[in-house]
């Protein structure tokens, strides 16, 4: 076959869209996308026509109207005369708060339980197995209700802290754990507090940078640097020095019992604590199984070789086994973080006002704007889920094996 015949074969022709495997998949994908767009356009057109026939239209002007309801747990200023938009923002912040705290606590519970399930101590291993099996096989809503009921039944009310011989006492005169919630000191930021906060953030970054350097030093040169006390020094010393040098720019407001309730400090309501704790221990049971499977996926020869080099068991786990197990653990961990965020929508069962309770609950019922509210809810959960997936996928790619 001469050069001219090859050129004619390589010249693009419309028949190649179906006959040439190089283009066939793109053709099918284009038609599938076209059909999807047509279907969505038809549904959207049908929706608008039905709304117009009923004398309705899609409008978000209701977000600027006064909400007319209170929200008990909030991170920003809000009252019943604030707009529905501000009520929705309060709900968004409450959802993000539960999701953030839940992801951290669930990771702690899950990693701890997953490692202890492989313990040589028979009692510890069986206790962790019971924890995993019980919490995995009962719906999370039931656990939320159970834990909330336990908090209400067993934690003392504020009146128990009154009198000369109170039934309950505050922890270090700073923390009060009651059936109405937890009361903790509130930081008061004065002049110079921003410098202290920046120093604290830089100290955290410094700890991670030093531990990364120590690990690279171990892997490249075989030198084991002392990291525990050095990390403690990096974390505390710069912040403490700056704090006292600036004359205590951050003070604490302690909760005090006044009348029939505590005043001052930060009040974390029982609904927030019970929801956070329930989501954490429930999801932690699933994470524990993933951690156990990830550890067991690492060849036993790795730990045996590390032990032959004289490494202590905690170093073997932290420096040899867990870094390799993370490649197995992280991908399903993303799904569990997403589940915590979506399961937080059950907050209304215990009276915690998240975005589902504000925008998807009271605001929807007051304004009757069901389509607009549901679309905003879908957009919020979609953005949060995609953001968590993107961040975790970046980390997942950083720990993957690099092929040459």
Secondary structure, 3 states (H helix, E strand, C coil): CCHHHHHHHHCCCCCHHHHCHHHHHHHHHHHHHHHHHHHHHHHHHHHHHHHHHCCCCCCCHHHHCECCCCCCCCCCCCCCCCEHHHHHHHHHHHHHHHHHHHHHHHHHHHHHHHHHCCCCCHHHHHHHHHHHHHHHCCCHHHHHHHHHHHHHHHCCCHHHHCCCCCCCCCECCCEEEECCEEEECEEEECCCHHHHHHHHHHHHHHHHHHHHHHHHHHHHHCCCCCCHHHHHHHHHHHHHHHHHHCCCCEEEECCEEECCEEECCEEEEHHHHHHHHHHHHHHHHHHHHHHHHHHHHCCHHHHHHHHHCCCCHHHHHHHHHHHHHHHHHHHHHHHHHHHHHHHHHHHHHHCCCCHHHHHHHHHHHHHCCHHHHHHHHHHHHHHHHHHHHHHHHHHHHHHCCCCC
